Amino acid sequence: MNSNIEIPVMADLFQKGEEADVLLWIGCAGSYDDRYKKVTKTFVKLLHHCKVKFAVLGPEESCTGDPARRAGNEFLFQMQAMANIQVLNGYNVKKIVTACPHCFNTIKNEYPELGGNYEVYHHTQFIEMLVKEGKLDIAPIDGVQDFSITYHDSCYLGRANDEYEAPRNLLKMLTSDLREMERNRSNGLCCGAGGAQMFKEPEHGRKDINIERTEEALRTGANIIASACPFCMTMMSDGVKNKEKESEVEVLDIVELIAKGKKL
């Protein structure tokens, strides 16, 4: 993070006897992946713009354990989850927002059985809430007539948590040309990275899943593929590179598109 972006840390607030209204859960991709670090910075700027009192765990944040559980290592998952829950409960965290659907799903649906009960939002849900509360006015992108957008549903946001509308509602505020892929919503096609597949080479087959999905996106003719997941962003970006369409089609997180309109 560059020096002009202030990132409050839970431990620092705790020492001053203060609490944040919301914990921003960064996630592994948001912390370490160069492309998704840009999304993290953009979301932080948006939170500042909306005057949200938030904080991060900083070095106290660890992996949620999602990849370990999907890969079959239940013991490691429970170790990671319980360590995180101990930290979260120690800071009396009540509300969490994250840009990663994998983190969102794990903390929301799997931490309660281990003693971690929180109000958890995906960043698209949280941004939509800010709009409804009058804290954010989403402005169309300059030259909006030149922008056509197609949205790729994240499996862990969509099918796993039945959230299809929040991302689309935000995109409809940005463009009048939102194009659906052949397979969308509950019938959407996985990008190929879920279930810990992100961290291994694909099995031999006729075609990689992300290539199949990218081809669907390109058939819409949209010049922006909107994503709401770091894994999806990587897989769709790789697909666009594979098709040598980088000069024609851009893969962006929804919060990046909102920031374009707000000139953040």
N, C-alpha and C positions, 0 to 999 in steps of 0.2 A: 504494500500500500504506500502511495506517495505521501509526503509529509503534510500536504494541505487537506487531507481527508482525516477527520478526527474519528477514531474508532474507540468508543468507551469499552472498557474491559470490566467484567463482573467483579473480579477480585479488587480492583481499584475502587469501584463504587461501594463494595462491601466494607472496605477499610474506612470509608467516609460515612458509613451508616446509611447509605442510600441503596435504592433498588431500581432496576430498570423495569419499565412496563412490559417490554418484550425482549426475549433473548433471540438474537439472530444466530441461527445455527449455520455455520459456513459449509461444513462438509469437506470431505477429502478433495474433491475436484475443485471446489471453490477456493481451497487453500493452496493447492499444489499445481493444478493444471494451468498453464500459462493462458490459454484461451478463456477458461472459465473464471480465472481471477479477474478478468475484465468485467465479467457479469457481476461478480461480488462487489467490485468497486462502484459499478453503476447503480446497483441496488442500494448500497450504502448512501450514495448521493441522493437517491430518491427518498430514503428514510429521513435524511437531514432536511431535504426540501419540505417534507410534510411534517417536520418537527416531531417525529416519533422519538420517544425516549427509549432507546434500545441499548443493548450492550452485547458483547461477544464473550465467549469463555477464553479465547486466546489459546495459550499453551495447554490449558486444562481440557480443551475439546479433543476427543479421540474419535476414531471411526465408530459409527453406530453399531457395527457388527453385521450389517446387512450382507456384505459379500461372503462373510464366514458362514452365516446361516444358509444362504442360497447354495453355497458350495458343499454343504453337508457337515460343517464343523460346528455342531451345536454347542460344544463345550466352550470354544473360543467366542462364539456369539454371546453366550451368557456372561462370560468374563468381561467382555468389552461393554455390554449393555449395563451390567450392574455397576461397573466403575463410573460410567457416565451418569447413571441415575443417582449415585451417591453425590456426585458433584452438583448436579442440577437441584436435588433436594436440599443440599447444603446452602444453596443460594436462594432457596424458596422460590424457584422459578415456577411461574404459573402459565405463561403464554410463550410459545415458540413459533418462529417463522423461519422457513428455509427454502432455498431455491432448488433443492434437490428432491425429487419425488421419492427416491429410495430412502433418504433420511426421513422424509415426511411420513412415509408409510410405516417405517420401523418404529419411530418414536411414537406415532399416533396409535398404531394398532398392536404393537408387540411389546412395548415397554410397560404397559399397564400390568401385565401378568407378573412382572418382576418388581412392581412397586413404583413405577414411574408414570404418574397420571398428570397429563398436561393438556392445555388447549393448544392444538398444533395446526398451523396454517401453511399451505404451500404459498409461495410468494405471489402467484397470480390471484389466489383467494384474498390474500392480505391487501394487495393493491386494489382489487375491486372493492373491498371494504372501505379503504381510504377514499375512494371515489364516492361511494354511497354516503359517507360521513361528511362529504364536502371538503375534505382535506387535500384532495388532488383533483385537478382539472386536466384531463387528458386531451392534448391538442393533436389534431391531425398532422402528419408529417408534411413538411414543405414539399410542394410538387406531388401531392398525394395521387394525382391522376397518373403519375408515372409508376406508382407502386401497386403491384398485385401480390397478395400474400397467400400462402397455403400453410396450414398449421398441422404439424405432426403430433398426434396424441401420444403422450408418454403412457406406457402400460401401468406404471405404479400410481400415476395420477388418475388415469381414466378407468380402466377395468378394475383395478384394485381398490379404488376409492370413489368411483362413480362421479368424478369431477371432469365434466366436458365443457361446461358453459363458461366458467370464469375466464379461461384463456381466450375463448372466442368473443366474449363480451368486450374484453379489453381491445382485441384486434379490430372489432367493428367500430370502435371509437377512433381508430387510427386510419382506416381505409374503407372505402365503399366496395372494394374489389377483393373480398375474401373468398378464395377458391378451395373447395373441399377435394381431397384426394378420393379415389375410387373406394378405398377402404378407410373409414373414419369412425370416430367415437368408439362404441363397443365392438365394432368390427374392424378397428384399426390394426395395422400390422406393426409388430415389434420392430424396433430399429436393429435388433440383434445383440444388444449389450446386456440385457437383463439377466437375472439369475447367475450373476458373477461371470457371464460370458465375456464381459468387457476385458477381463484380465487373462484371456487365453486365446490361442489361435482357433479359428472355426474348424469344425469337422469337414472332411471332404464332401462336397456336394456339387450340384449343378450350378448354383449361384449363391453368393453371400447374401444374407437377409438385408443388410444395409444397402446393397446395390439394388435389390428388388424394390425396396421402399423408396430409394432416391429416384428410381425410374418413374414410380407413381407420382412423386412430387413434381418431377420435370414435365410429365404429361399434362399437368394443370396449366403450364405456361406461366406460372407465377415467377416473379424475379426475386422473391424473398421466401425462404423456408423458415417459418417461425417455430422455435423450440421452447420448451419449458423444463428442460432436463439436461444436465451436463453430459450424461452418457449419450442421449439422443443427439445432442449437438455434435459430439465427436463423430458418431457414426454417420450422420447425415453430411457433415463436412467432408469426411473421407469419401463418401459416395459421390459428392459433387466433384471432388478432385479426380476420382476415378473416371468420371464422365467428361473431364476436361471442360467443365462449365463454370469455373470459378469467376470468369470475367462477366458472366451473364446472371448468375444466381448466387445470392448471399444467404448464409445461414446465421440467423440472429436469435438471441433470446428475446422473449416478449418484453422484458424490462429494458433491454437495449433499444427496442423500437419506441417504447414510451419516452425514453430519455431523448431520442432524436427529436420527437415532437416538442418536448419541453426544453430542448437545448441545454440539458444538464451537463 
